[in-house]
Amino acid sequence: MYSNKSHVYGNALAALTALVLGSSVLMGCTPQGSSGDGGSSPSGTRTSPPESSSSPSQSANTPQVGRDGRTVDPAAKAESCSLLTESDIKAELGEWAGGLQSGQGVVSTDRDGTAVDSCVYPLESGAGTDHSVVVEQRKFETAQKLADSDPFGLLMSAEPVTDFRGDAKYGMNSLTGSTEYVLVSVQDTVSTKLLVSLPSGPETPDYANVKQKLLALGKKAGL
């Protein structure tokens, strides 16, 4: 999806790719069709790169600490990439996943100690996170820190949904040129987000149909 804050997710995917391949710059490459200065979308996924203070001589697998205090570990395995299989995504999204690419993960720790594990599945070759499936788990140090983060607060038109572990809400974020369909589930000190971003076009997907697909995908992911 393409937002008026085009930093929504486009740069995040480049970050994931760069880190998995051992790049020393988290957001050094901007995917085709994306631009921006980094930041967060209404769904709350961080897209701005931590400005690395590491030197070029450091190992590609050395954790990188940005000036924002976030630490990215290029060597860590993103467990979020194991929550869904490509077959799961294709089965639920159908033609929307016709160009599905392999998941690209990144593991980081925020300044406040929150562990962030995310995985991005582009829905077409060269796509950024504005046209993708995103799975993100945030593990907070305490229940109070989770509550303070307000995990549902950035969902537009959020509505409670049932039959998921813990508390869960579904929302649709309408952005300029794109729409994000988001499911967030909170259990204990863990917040898990599943997002499907689709670019706007002459034919807008039926809201109820997308919701049904996303909730089914969320169940497969164990939300």
C-alpha positions as CSV (number, residue, x, y, z in Angstrom):
1,M,0.0,0.0,0.0
2,Y,1.1,3.5,-0.7
3,S,0.4,6.0,2.1
4,N,0.8,9.8,2.4
5,K,3.4,8.8,4.9
6,S,5.1,6.6,2.3
7,H,7.6,5.6,5.0
8,V,4.7,3.4,6.2
9,Y,6.3,0.1,5.4
10,G,8.4,0.5,2.2
11,N,11.6,1.2,4.0
12,A,11.0,-1.5,6.6
13,L,11.1,-4.2,4.0
14,A,14.4,-2.9,2.7
15,A,15.7,-3.0,6.2
16,L,14.7,-6.6,6.7
17,T,16.4,-7.6,3.5
18,A,19.5,-5.7,4.2
19,L,19.9,-7.1,7.7
20,V,19.3,-10.7,6.7
21,L,21.9,-10.3,4.0
22,G,24.3,-8.8,6.5
23,S,24.1,-5.1,5.5
24,S,25.5,-2.6,8.0
25,V,22.7,-0.2,7.1
26,L,19.2,-1.1,8.3
27,M,17.3,0.9,5.8
28,G,19.9,1.5,3.2
29,C,17.8,0.3,0.2
30,T,14.3,1.6,-0.6
31,P,12.1,-0.9,-2.4
32,Q,10.8,0.0,-5.9
33,G,7.7,2.2,-5.6
34,S,8.5,3.4,-2.1
35,S,10.0,6.5,-0.7
36,G,10.1,8.5,2.5
37,D,12.1,9.5,5.5
38,G,11.1,6.7,7.8
39,G,8.6,6.6,10.7
40,S,5.5,4.7,11.6
41,S,2.2,4.0,9.9
42,P,-1.1,4.2,11.7
43,S,-0.7,0.5,12.4
44,G,2.4,1.3,14.4
45,T,5.2,-0.7,12.6
46,R,8.5,1.1,12.9
47,T,10.1,1.9,9.6
48,S,12.8,4.4,10.4
49,P,16.3,2.9,10.5
50,P,18.4,3.1,13.6
51,E,21.4,5.1,12.6
52,S,24.1,2.6,13.2
53,S,27.1,3.6,15.3
54,S,29.1,0.5,14.3
55,S,32.2,0.8,12.2
56,P,32.5,-0.8,8.7
57,S,35.1,-3.2,10.2
58,Q,32.6,-4.8,12.5
59,S,31.2,-8.2,11.7
60,A,28.0,-8.2,9.6
61,N,26.5,-10.4,12.4
62,T,27.4,-7.9,15.2
63,P,24.3,-6.3,16.9
64,Q,23.9,-2.8,15.7
65,V,22.8,0.0,18.1
66,G,21.1,3.0,16.5
67,R,21.1,6.5,17.9
68,D,17.4,5.9,18.8
69,G,18.6,3.3,21.2
70,R,17.2,0.4,19.2
71,T,19.4,-2.7,18.8
72,V,19.1,-4.8,15.7
73,D,20.6,-8.3,15.8
74,P,21.3,-9.5,12.2
75,A,22.3,-12.9,13.3
76,A,19.1,-13.6,15.2
77,K,16.4,-15.8,13.6
78,A,13.0,-14.1,13.3
79,E,10.5,-16.5,14.9
80,S,7.7,-14.5,13.4
81,C,8.6,-16.0,10.0
82,S,7.6,-19.4,11.3
83,L,4.1,-18.4,12.4
84,L,2.8,-18.6,8.8
85,T,3.8,-20.6,5.8
86,E,3.7,-19.3,2.2
87,S,1.0,-22.0,1.6
88,D,-1.1,-20.5,4.4
89,I,-0.9,-17.1,2.9
90,K,-1.7,-18.3,-0.6
91,A,-4.6,-20.4,0.6
92,E,-6.3,-17.5,2.4
93,L,-5.4,-14.5,0.1
94,G,-5.8,-16.3,-3.2
95,E,-5.1,-14.1,-6.2
96,W,-3.8,-11.3,-4.0
97,A,-0.9,-13.6,-3.2
98,G,-0.1,-14.6,-6.8
99,G,3.3,-13.0,-6.6
100,L,4.1,-13.9,-3.0
101,Q,7.8,-13.7,-2.1
102,S,9.6,-15.4,0.8
103,G,9.4,-13.9,4.3
104,Q,12.2,-11.6,5.4
105,G,12.6,-11.2,9.1
106,V,14.4,-8.9,11.5
107,V,14.9,-9.1,15.3
108,S,15.5,-6.0,17.4
109,T,15.2,-4.6,20.9
110,D,13.7,-1.2,21.6
111,R,15.4,1.3,24.0
112,D,12.8,0.3,26.7
113,G,13.7,-3.4,26.5
114,T,10.8,-4.4,24.3
115,A,11.8,-7.3,22.0
116,V,10.5,-6.9,18.4
117,D,10.4,-9.8,16.0
118,S,8.9,-9.1,12.6
119,C,8.6,-10.8,9.2
120,V,7.5,-9.3,5.9
121,Y,6.1,-11.3,2.9
122,P,6.0,-9.1,-0.2
123,L,3.0,-9.8,-2.4
124,E,4.9,-9.2,-5.6
125,S,8.5,-9.0,-6.6
126,G,10.1,-5.7,-5.7
127,A,7.2,-4.7,-3.5
128,G,7.7,-2.9,-0.2
129,T,5.7,-3.3,3.0
130,D,3.0,-1.2,1.4
131,H,2.0,-4.3,-0.6
132,S,2.7,-7.2,1.7
133,V,1.8,-9.4,4.6
134,V,3.5,-8.4,7.8
135,V,3.7,-10.4,11.1
136,E,5.1,-8.7,14.1
137,Q,5.5,-9.8,17.7
138,R,6.4,-7.4,20.5
139,K,7.3,-8.9,23.9
140,F,7.2,-6.3,26.7
141,E,9.1,-6.6,29.9
142,T,6.0,-6.0,32.0
143,A,2.3,-5.9,31.6
144,Q,2.4,-2.2,32.4
145,K,4.7,-1.5,29.6
146,L,2.4,-3.3,27.2
147,A,-0.6,-1.3,28.5
148,D,1.4,1.9,28.1
149,S,2.1,1.1,24.5
150,D,-1.6,1.0,23.7
151,P,-1.4,-1.8,21.1
152,F,-4.9,-1.1,19.7
153,G,-4.6,2.6,19.8
154,L,-3.4,3.1,16.2
155,L,-6.1,0.9,14.6
156,M,-8.7,3.0,12.8
157,S,-12.2,1.7,13.2
158,A,-11.1,-1.0,15.5
159,E,-13.6,-3.7,16.5
160,P,-13.3,-6.6,18.9
161,V,-13.1,-10.1,17.4
162,T,-13.6,-13.4,19.2
163,D,-12.1,-16.9,19.1
164,F,-8.6,-15.6,19.4
165,R,-6.1,-16.0,22.3
166,G,-6.3,-13.1,24.7
167,D,-7.9,-9.8,23.6
168,A,-8.0,-9.2,19.8
169,K,-9.2,-6.4,17.6
170,Y,-9.5,-5.9,13.8
171,G,-9.2,-2.6,12.0
172,M,-8.8,-1.1,8.6
173,N,-6.4,1.9,8.2
174,S,-7.4,3.9,5.1
175,L,-4.3,5.8,3.8
176,T,-3.6,7.8,0.7
177,G,-3.1,5.2,-2.1
178,S,-3.4,2.2,0.2
179,T,-5.3,0.4,2.8
180,E,-4.0,-1.7,5.7
181,Y,-6.1,-4.5,7.1
182,V,-4.9,-5.3,10.6
183,L,-5.5,-7.8,13.3
184,V,-3.9,-7.3,16.7
185,S,-4.0,-9.9,19.5
186,V,-2.7,-9.3,23.1
187,Q,-1.9,-12.1,25.6
188,D,0.0,-11.7,28.8
189,T,2.9,-9.4,27.8
190,V,3.0,-10.2,24.1
191,S,1.3,-8.2,21.4
192,T,1.1,-9.9,18.0
193,K,0.0,-8.0,14.8
194,L,-0.9,-9.5,11.4
195,L,-1.3,-7.0,8.6
196,V,-2.2,-7.2,5.0
197,S,-1.5,-4.1,3.0
198,L,-3.0,-3.6,-0.5
199,P,-2.5,-0.7,-2.8
200,S,-5.6,1.3,-3.8
201,G,-6.9,0.9,-7.3
202,P,-10.0,1.2,-9.4
203,E,-11.4,-1.9,-7.7
204,T,-11.5,-1.6,-3.9
205,P,-11.6,-5.0,-2.1
206,D,-14.8,-5.8,-0.3
207,Y,-14.2,-5.0,3.4
208,A,-16.1,-8.0,4.7
209,N,-14.2,-10.3,2.3
210,V,-10.8,-9.0,3.4
211,K,-11.8,-9.2,7.1
212,Q,-12.8,-12.9,6.7
213,K,-9.5,-13.7,4.9
214,L,-7.4,-11.9,7.5
215,L,-9.2,-13.5,10.5
216,A,-8.7,-16.9,9.0
217,L,-5.0,-16.2,8.4
218,G,-4.8,-15.0,12.0
219,K,-6.0,-18.3,13.3
220,K,-3.5,-20.1,11.3
221,A,-0.8,-17.9,12.8
222,G,-1.9,-18.8,16.2
223,L,-3.2,-15.4,17.2
